[in-house]
Amino acid sequence: MPAEFRIENAAGTSSGQWANGWSYFPFGQELGESKQTDRMRFTGHERDFFNPDGTADDLDYMHARFRSPLTGRFLSTDPVLGTPKLPQSWNRYAYVSGNPLRNVDPDGRVQFDSLLTKMEFYQAVDYLSQDPGARIVLEKLASLRGASEPWVFATEGATGYRPSLNIIEWNSSAGLDVRGLGGKAGAGGSWIQSPAMGLLHEVAHTVQNNSSPEQFKQDSVRDGSEYTDPEERRVITQVESPAATALGEPTRAAHDGTQVPAKTPPFPKDDIERVPKN
């Protein structure tokens, strides 16, 4: 008997009125019987109804593989092996590492520790995507698959990337004060970089570690410079600073700064193309 924890999604009309909705157990099994014929169901994926008289053989088409909402498992294995640092990834049939109440995997590209983290992440992505260079880096992140797919965890501490675990720890409520570090002030004379800029910085590390791991390891050796190491120099000068300039944020010429409370600025939704998520 699945745990009685309700997850819901609903469909509306073009005028914004509620049309119908569904309630689910954590892995997508419907709570109660539904006579609705709409096939777009759990997490927005298409559900195949093989037997109209029951739900035991229903399957969700999640693009790369089919998944059973009854068992909470994929019907075929992930073609990419797991990582030794995350034991749940060894189960190649598992969905969201076996924890759908905590983890979110909306498109098979990035996994999140909560729905709130996912929402804040894509708000930051929308903002950053106004810069073409940042958009390229974010699209590279979206192309990572299997064991290369990173996790994004919320933290109340400092934003950072843990390469051994392939985890981005992001404080969505903290920016970086970069005054006195040889850079230029942003719009209105501000010296505070947004939380989104800190996220972009760590995404750039993530992409490099998963696409060129040997180069990442070689360039992460401290060299005594103001940038700490060649990898930090690359990310700050080639990714972070151009994006910050384009978005009206301050820049820095050193791998340093003071964490301060901050928010990601609003963005003009109609003027950008969202990084594709599926």
Order of alpha helices (4+ residues) and beta strands (2+ residues): beta-beta-beta-beta-beta-beta-beta-alpha-alpha-beta-beta-beta-beta-beta-alpha-alpha-alpha-alpha-beta
